[in-house]
Amino acid sequence: MLHELLAAWIGRQRWFGGKGRPIDSLSIESDVTIEAGDPGLRHLVVSVWQGGSRERYQVLLGMRGELPDRLKHALIGQHGPYAFEGGPEREEWYAYDAVHDPALTAWLLDCMAQECDWGEVRFRHMPGVTIDTSLRSLVLGAEQSNSSLVYGDAYICKLFRRLIPGVNPELEIVTALAAHDAPHIAQPYGWIETDLDGTPTTLAIMQEYLSNSNDGWDLALASVRDFYGSMLDVSAAEAGGDFAAESFRLGTATARVHQELALAFPTDVIEMHEVKRMAEAFRRKLGRAVAEVPELRDHVGALESAYHRVEELTSEVPVQRVHGDYHLGQVMRTTTGWVVLDFEGEPGQPLAERTALSSPLRDVAGMLRSFDYAARHLLAGHPDAELLEGRAEEWSERNRAAFLDGYAEGGGSISTGDAALLRAFELSKAVYEVVYEARNRPSWVGIPLAAFRRDDL
């Protein structure tokens, strides 16, 4: 039975969210034939039950009578007998993950270009867009929660594996910003959708592929390596590969994106009683974190003081749509400037939370934490970590300051009151990071703990 093959296969996939827990049952909720030949393509929505809760996943199922060697790594199992409607009937088919088969993923481009409807699965493209359907796909291998296909040097199609009913925030945001001619996004070309629980739900989004670009995290790490490698009596400004000018430009681009989001979506303000509730939420998170990671206990007093300064604010706090999971890995440096990617928010959070209005300072805080991570990432396990700690702090401070200067230059104001809220956002993010590292990479826990030693705490 196909559902049994899928149950045995899905738990081993990088994008499966329930790894380490037994699968109670798996059922096929939707099965739509897109291509009825050999090879054939079926679009599946599967429901996986674990511990009384259900998650839905998207599977592009390839079907071949014979499986070539190049696709054996994608094998799900042998399945049959099965007959496509209007297609060949076989006693046994090889079922496999079709994202690895360019002969089948070509159908995604064709269907998007023609705006096909296959049962409940709908393909759409942006108005006025022409899609080149001649390009072959290649799977990117680095992603954890989704699967991305690159078509030539033109497109990248992100398939959302774990499905949550509703329009994905990334599709919602990039299409809205594209309508305002926003320069700091990867232009959208099309998307795939279906209905889950009666709600239009995003299955995939296709955007411009930034082939001649560099990942912000990689660029920052190269700068840090240069600075550490110099080991001379030079400053971060004098060392090769100084990143501060790029940090400034990134700050300016971030402010511009926040302004564009404020124009494209509703804005609001939160009043003082809501700000106090925000500070209480920070405290609750801290309490849970201290119970799990005792190393945080020494910093509780300073953290409480920072949260109390938020409670003392006397003005309303502007809120709007934000990125929600902003760091150096979410930005790309192109030949013309910085581009912001992945407007999904934190994928593990409920959709309503990811689309809720928030202070843009939340994004600013996320990037500030990312500069700290870039500075100290290479210290984990480094034989000269203690000697290099001062240089890590210098690199981080220089680039944090440059980013904030750029943000102000781009029109992102940070008042005295904002500074207190920004610091609280940053510290709360660091508390989250401490818990994450303690659970997953204990040798890295010192990276976020360093945030609590700053003079401005």
PLY file of the C-alpha trace (Angstrom):
ply
format ascii 1.0
element vertex 457
property float x
property float y
property float z
element edge 456
property int vertex1
property int vertex2
end_header
0.00 0.00 0.00
1.27 3.46 -0.92
0.48 5.00 2.46
2.64 2.35 4.15
5.56 3.16 1.84
5.13 6.85 2.56
5.00 6.26 6.34
8.31 4.38 6.20
9.93 7.03 3.97
8.67 10.36 5.30
10.22 10.07 8.75
13.71 10.02 7.18
13.28 13.28 5.26
15.10 16.41 6.41
11.93 18.48 6.13
9.79 16.15 8.27
8.90 17.95 11.48
8.20 14.92 13.65
11.59 13.22 13.57
12.39 11.14 16.62
8.73 10.38 17.36
6.77 7.34 16.14
4.20 7.83 13.38
0.84 6.58 14.59
-0.76 6.66 11.15
-0.48 8.25 7.71
-3.28 8.83 5.23
-3.44 10.36 1.76
-5.79 13.31 1.98
-5.49 14.41 -1.65
-4.13 12.63 -4.73
-4.12 14.63 -7.98
-2.65 13.36 -11.25
-0.70 16.04 -13.13
0.94 13.78 -15.75
-0.47 10.35 -16.53
2.42 8.94 -18.56
5.55 7.02 -17.74
7.08 8.87 -16.00
3.94 10.02 -14.27
3.44 12.77 -11.71
0.97 12.83 -8.82
0.52 15.59 -6.28
-0.19 14.27 -2.77
-1.25 15.91 0.45
-0.63 13.44 3.26
-1.79 13.63 6.87
0.61 12.31 9.50
-0.65 11.58 13.02
1.79 11.57 15.95
0.82 11.63 19.59
-2.74 12.68 18.86
-1.84 15.65 16.62
-1.88 15.90 12.84
0.51 17.55 10.41
0.03 17.79 6.65
2.84 17.43 4.13
3.17 17.93 0.40
4.70 15.18 -1.73
5.35 15.27 -5.46
5.16 11.59 -6.32
6.99 10.33 -9.39
5.98 7.01 -10.97
8.18 5.02 -13.38
8.08 1.50 -14.72
11.89 1.42 -14.53
13.90 3.66 -12.21
17.22 4.98 -13.59
20.27 4.96 -11.34
20.26 8.77 -11.06
16.90 8.61 -9.22
17.48 5.64 -6.94
18.40 7.93 -4.03
14.85 9.37 -4.28
13.09 5.98 -4.15
10.07 5.70 -1.87
9.22 2.12 -2.77
7.63 -0.20 -5.31
3.92 0.39 -5.65
1.22 -1.38 -7.63
-0.82 -2.42 -9.37
-1.86 1.08 -10.44
-3.35 2.67 -13.55
-3.36 6.39 -14.30
-6.65 7.62 -15.70
-6.02 7.67 -19.43
-2.45 6.45 -18.87
-0.52 3.19 -18.72
-1.42 0.38 -16.34
1.34 -1.56 -14.63
1.44 -4.29 -12.05
4.27 -2.48 -10.32
5.62 1.06 -10.38
8.63 2.64 -8.78
7.35 5.48 -6.60
9.87 8.22 -5.81
10.27 11.85 -4.76
9.69 13.67 -8.04
11.45 16.89 -7.02
14.66 15.10 -8.10
13.38 14.37 -11.62
13.71 17.28 -14.10
11.50 15.41 -16.57
8.60 15.82 -14.09
9.42 19.15 -12.45
9.25 20.68 -15.94
5.49 20.28 -15.56
5.51 22.83 -12.76
6.84 25.49 -15.14
4.45 24.47 -17.92
1.44 24.53 -15.62
2.42 27.87 -14.06
2.92 29.43 -17.50
-0.52 28.22 -18.63
-2.26 28.76 -15.26
-3.55 25.19 -15.22
-6.03 23.76 -12.74
-5.50 20.08 -11.98
-8.31 19.09 -9.66
-7.84 21.10 -6.47
-4.26 22.06 -7.39
-4.06 25.46 -9.08
-1.06 27.04 -10.85
-0.84 30.82 -11.19
1.64 33.42 -12.43
2.06 37.13 -11.80
0.22 39.46 -14.20
2.26 40.29 -17.29
4.92 37.65 -16.56
6.23 35.32 -19.26
7.76 32.09 -17.93
10.51 30.30 -19.85
9.37 26.67 -19.82
12.54 25.29 -21.44
14.64 25.35 -18.27
15.64 22.20 -16.35
15.56 22.06 -12.58
18.15 21.29 -9.94
17.33 20.60 -6.27
19.07 22.74 -3.68
20.34 20.53 -0.88
20.81 22.88 2.08
17.23 23.48 3.21
15.73 21.86 6.28
12.01 22.61 6.14
11.23 23.09 2.43
12.46 21.90 -0.96
13.70 24.40 -3.54
14.16 23.84 -7.26
16.42 26.11 -9.29
15.51 26.43 -12.98
18.59 27.50 -14.94
19.76 30.91 -13.76
16.25 32.36 -13.84
13.90 30.95 -11.20
13.84 29.35 -7.79
10.66 27.48 -6.84
10.22 26.84 -3.11
7.91 23.92 -2.31
6.47 24.15 1.20
6.62 20.62 2.56
4.72 21.16 5.82
1.36 22.65 4.93
-0.61 25.08 7.07
-4.01 26.27 5.81
-3.81 29.84 4.50
-1.76 32.03 2.21
1.93 31.75 3.05
3.28 35.08 4.39
6.14 35.02 1.89
3.76 34.91 -1.08
1.54 37.55 0.49
4.42 39.93 1.19
6.53 39.61 -1.96
3.53 39.99 -4.28
2.41 43.08 -2.38
5.90 44.60 -2.39
6.40 43.77 -6.07
3.25 45.76 -6.81
5.01 48.75 -5.20
8.19 48.16 -7.29
10.22 47.36 -4.17
13.91 47.04 -5.12
15.08 44.89 -2.19
13.11 41.70 -2.88
13.48 38.79 -5.29
10.75 39.35 -7.85
7.89 36.82 -7.74
6.86 34.95 -10.90
4.17 32.53 -9.81
2.79 30.15 -7.23
0.87 26.92 -6.68
-2.13 26.66 -4.36
-4.88 24.35 -3.19
-7.66 24.40 -0.60
-7.19 22.98 2.88
-10.10 23.11 5.30
-11.88 25.34 2.78
-9.04 27.89 2.85
-6.79 28.79 -0.12
-3.37 27.45 0.86
0.04 28.10 -0.67
1.89 25.03 -1.89
4.83 26.74 -3.61
6.17 30.12 -4.71
8.50 30.81 -7.63
10.76 33.88 -7.58
13.75 35.38 -9.31
16.89 33.32 -8.73
19.75 35.54 -7.63
22.48 33.60 -9.39
25.16 36.31 -9.19
24.82 37.01 -5.49
26.41 36.16 -2.16
24.79 35.01 1.05
25.04 37.61 3.83
26.13 35.04 6.42
28.96 33.77 4.19
30.18 37.30 3.49
30.17 38.17 7.19
32.07 35.01 8.13
34.70 35.75 5.47
35.20 39.17 7.04
35.50 37.65 10.51
38.07 35.11 9.29
40.14 37.90 7.76
40.03 39.84 11.01
40.95 36.83 13.14
43.61 35.77 10.68
45.42 39.09 10.76
46.39 38.56 14.43
48.19 41.88 14.17
47.64 45.02 16.16
45.04 46.33 13.70
41.43 47.33 14.17
38.41 45.81 12.46
38.34 48.88 10.21
41.94 48.27 9.07
41.76 44.50 8.60
41.17 43.02 5.16
37.57 42.29 4.30
36.05 44.93 6.56
32.28 44.38 6.49
31.08 47.65 8.04
30.25 49.37 4.75
28.04 46.42 3.79
26.43 46.44 7.24
25.58 50.11 6.72
24.03 49.39 3.30
22.11 46.47 4.78
20.72 48.75 7.49
19.57 51.24 4.85
17.93 48.45 2.82
16.21 47.11 5.96
14.70 50.51 6.72
13.49 50.77 3.13
11.81 47.35 3.32
10.09 48.34 6.59
8.78 51.50 4.93
7.48 49.49 1.97
5.77 47.01 4.28
4.11 49.88 6.10
2.77 51.22 2.78
1.60 47.83 1.50
-0.12 46.55 4.66
-2.15 48.00 7.57
-0.30 49.58 10.48
-1.36 50.24 14.06
-0.04 51.21 17.48
-0.06 49.26 20.71
-0.93 51.12 23.87
0.91 51.04 27.15
-1.05 48.22 28.74
-0.21 46.06 25.72
3.46 47.03 25.99
3.39 45.85 29.61
1.93 42.54 28.46
4.83 42.28 26.01
7.29 42.71 28.88
5.46 40.04 30.86
5.76 37.69 27.88
9.53 38.31 27.87
9.61 37.41 31.58
7.62 34.22 31.12
9.98 33.11 28.37
12.93 33.89 30.65
11.42 31.88 33.50
11.00 28.81 31.30
14.50 29.22 29.91
16.15 29.49 33.35
14.40 26.30 34.44
15.94 24.52 31.45
19.36 26.23 31.28
20.68 27.11 34.77
23.57 29.16 33.29
21.02 31.91 32.67
20.31 32.35 36.38
23.27 34.70 36.93
21.81 37.13 34.38
18.20 37.20 35.55
18.58 40.44 37.51
20.03 42.35 34.57
17.42 40.93 32.21
14.60 41.85 34.56
15.94 45.41 34.67
15.95 45.61 30.88
12.37 44.35 30.70
11.33 46.81 33.42
12.61 49.68 31.26
10.11 48.59 28.62
7.31 48.81 31.18
8.37 52.40 31.94
7.77 53.55 28.36
5.15 56.27 28.16
4.40 56.41 24.44
2.53 54.11 22.10
4.57 51.66 20.03
4.00 51.58 16.23
3.45 48.10 14.79
3.27 46.78 11.24
4.03 43.71 9.13
7.66 42.67 9.57
9.99 39.97 8.30
9.78 38.04 11.56
12.90 35.85 11.26
15.54 38.33 10.17
19.24 37.45 10.14
22.26 37.39 7.84
21.18 34.10 6.28
18.00 35.77 5.00
19.74 38.43 2.88
21.74 38.26 -0.36
24.26 40.77 -1.70
23.73 41.24 -5.44
25.68 43.42 -7.84
23.21 46.24 -7.20
22.58 45.96 -3.46
21.02 43.87 -0.70
17.95 41.69 -1.28
15.79 40.36 1.55
14.47 36.77 1.29
12.22 34.35 3.18
9.38 36.47 4.52
7.74 33.36 6.01
8.46 34.35 9.61
9.42 31.59 12.01
8.08 28.43 10.28
7.36 26.65 13.58
4.95 29.34 14.76
1.20 29.44 13.99
0.25 31.35 10.83
-1.72 33.96 12.79
1.37 34.75 14.85
3.60 34.99 11.79
1.28 37.50 10.12
0.53 39.55 13.24
1.65 43.17 13.36
4.83 43.75 15.36
7.43 46.41 15.97
10.01 46.66 13.17
12.56 46.73 16.00
12.02 42.98 16.24
13.72 42.59 12.83
16.47 45.04 13.82
17.14 43.00 16.97
17.30 39.79 14.95
19.99 41.23 12.70
21.97 42.58 15.65
21.98 39.10 17.16
23.14 37.73 13.80
26.18 40.01 13.83
27.05 38.63 17.26
26.70 35.08 15.96
28.90 35.79 12.95
31.59 37.28 15.20
31.64 34.35 17.64
30.67 31.43 15.40
34.30 30.61 14.63
35.29 30.72 18.31
33.43 27.50 19.14
36.19 24.92 19.62
38.89 27.36 18.48
42.21 26.84 20.35
42.67 30.63 20.64
39.06 31.40 21.56
39.96 33.30 24.72
42.57 35.38 22.90
40.14 36.17 20.07
37.18 37.10 22.29
38.15 40.77 22.26
38.42 40.79 18.49
35.01 39.12 18.21
33.52 41.86 20.35
35.21 44.56 18.29
33.97 43.12 14.97
30.45 42.72 16.32
30.27 46.23 17.79
31.61 47.84 14.62
29.09 46.10 12.38
26.15 46.49 14.75
26.84 50.24 14.92
27.20 50.45 11.13
23.91 48.61 10.62
22.08 50.94 13.03
23.62 54.00 11.34
22.46 52.68 7.98
19.00 51.97 9.36
18.75 55.58 10.55
20.08 56.83 7.20
17.34 54.87 5.46
14.65 56.52 7.56
14.30 53.97 10.34
14.16 56.06 13.48
15.21 54.67 16.87
14.30 57.05 19.69
15.41 56.78 23.32
12.26 54.81 24.10
12.83 52.64 21.04
16.31 51.81 22.30
14.86 50.24 25.45
12.42 48.16 23.42
15.12 47.18 20.91
17.36 45.97 23.72
14.51 43.93 25.22
13.80 42.31 21.84
17.48 41.51 21.43
17.84 40.00 24.89
14.67 37.96 24.51
16.06 36.61 21.23
19.32 35.74 23.01
17.37 33.87 25.71
15.68 31.83 22.98
19.09 31.15 21.41
20.54 29.91 24.72
17.76 27.34 25.01
18.14 26.30 21.37
21.89 25.82 21.65
21.60 23.97 24.97
19.24 21.52 23.29
21.00 21.13 19.96
24.62 22.40 20.09
25.79 22.67 23.71
29.29 23.74 22.67
27.76 26.88 21.11
25.82 28.06 24.16
28.54 30.59 24.94
27.66 32.54 21.77
24.27 33.81 22.98
25.42 33.95 26.64
27.90 36.65 25.57
24.94 38.94 24.88
24.35 39.31 28.61
27.84 40.66 29.26
27.41 43.86 27.26
28.01 47.17 29.01
24.66 48.53 27.84
22.70 45.79 29.61
0 1
1 2
2 3
3 4
4 5
5 6
6 7
7 8
8 9
9 10
10 11
11 12
12 13
13 14
14 15
15 16
16 17
17 18
18 19
19 20
20 21
21 22
22 23
23 24
24 25
25 26
26 27
27 28
28 29
29 30
30 31
31 32
32 33
33 34
34 35
35 36
36 37
37 38
38 39
39 40
40 41
41 42
42 43
43 44
44 45
45 46
46 47
47 48
48 49
49 50
50 51
51 52
52 53
53 54
54 55
55 56
56 57
57 58
58 59
59 60
60 61
61 62
62 63
63 64
64 65
65 66
66 67
67 68
68 69
69 70
70 71
71 72
72 73
73 74
74 75
75 76
76 77
77 78
78 79
79 80
80 81
81 82
82 83
83 84
84 85
85 86
86 87
87 88
88 89
89 90
90 91
91 92
92 93
93 94
94 95
95 96
96 97
97 98
98 99
99 100
100 101
101 102
102 103
103 104
104 105
105 106
106 107
107 108
108 109
109 110
110 111
111 112
112 113
113 114
114 115
115 116
116 117
117 118
118 119
119 120
120 121
121 122
122 123
123 124
124 125
125 126
126 127
127 128
128 129
129 130
130 131
131 132
132 133
133 134
134 135
135 136
136 137
137 138
138 139
139 140
140 141
141 142
142 143
143 144
144 145
145 146
146 147
147 148
148 149
149 150
150 151
151 152
152 153
153 154
154 155
155 156
156 157
157 158
158 159
159 160
160 161
161 162
162 163
163 164
164 165
165 166
166 167
167 168
168 169
169 170
170 171
171 172
172 173
173 174
174 175
175 176
176 177
177 178
178 179
179 180
180 181
181 182
182 183
183 184
184 185
185 186
186 187
187 188
188 189
189 190
190 191
191 192
192 193
193 194
194 195
195 196
196 197
197 198
198 199
199 200
200 201
201 202
202 203
203 204
204 205
205 206
206 207
207 208
208 209
209 210
210 211
211 212
212 213
213 214
214 215
215 216
216 217
217 218
218 219
219 220
220 221
221 222
222 223
223 224
224 225
225 226
226 227
227 228
228 229
229 230
230 231
231 232
232 233
233 234
234 235
235 236
236 237
237 238
238 239
239 240
240 241
241 242
242 243
243 244
244 245
245 246
246 247
247 248
248 249
249 250
250 251
251 252
252 253
253 254
254 255
255 256
256 257
257 258
258 259
259 260
260 261
261 262
262 263
263 264
264 265
265 266
266 267
267 268
268 269
269 270
270 271
271 272
272 273
273 274
274 275
275 276
276 277
277 278
278 279
279 280
280 281
281 282
282 283
283 284
284 285
285 286
286 287
287 288
288 289
289 290
290 291
291 292
292 293
293 294
294 295
295 296
296 297
297 298
298 299
299 300
300 301
301 302
302 303
303 304
304 305
305 306
306 307
307 308
308 309
309 310
310 311
311 312
312 313
313 314
314 315
315 316
316 317
317 318
318 319
319 320
320 321
321 322
322 323
323 324
324 325
325 326
326 327
327 328
328 329
329 330
330 331
331 332
332 333
333 334
334 335
335 336
336 337
337 338
338 339
339 340
340 341
341 342
342 343
343 344
344 345
345 346
346 347
347 348
348 349
349 350
350 351
351 352
352 353
353 354
354 355
355 356
356 357
357 358
358 359
359 360
360 361
361 362
362 363
363 364
364 365
365 366
366 367
367 368
368 369
369 370
370 371
371 372
372 373
373 374
374 375
375 376
376 377
377 378
378 379
379 380
380 381
381 382
382 383
383 384
384 385
385 386
386 387
387 388
388 389
389 390
390 391
391 392
392 393
393 394
394 395
395 396
396 397
397 398
398 399
399 400
400 401
401 402
402 403
403 404
404 405
405 406
406 407
407 408
408 409
409 410
410 411
411 412
412 413
413 414
414 415
415 416
416 417
417 418
418 419
419 420
420 421
421 422
422 423
423 424
424 425
425 426
426 427
427 428
428 429
429 430
430 431
431 432
432 433
433 434
434 435
435 436
436 437
437 438
438 439
439 440
440 441
441 442
442 443
443 444
444 445
445 446
446 447
447 448
448 449
449 450
450 451
451 452
452 453
453 454
454 455
455 456
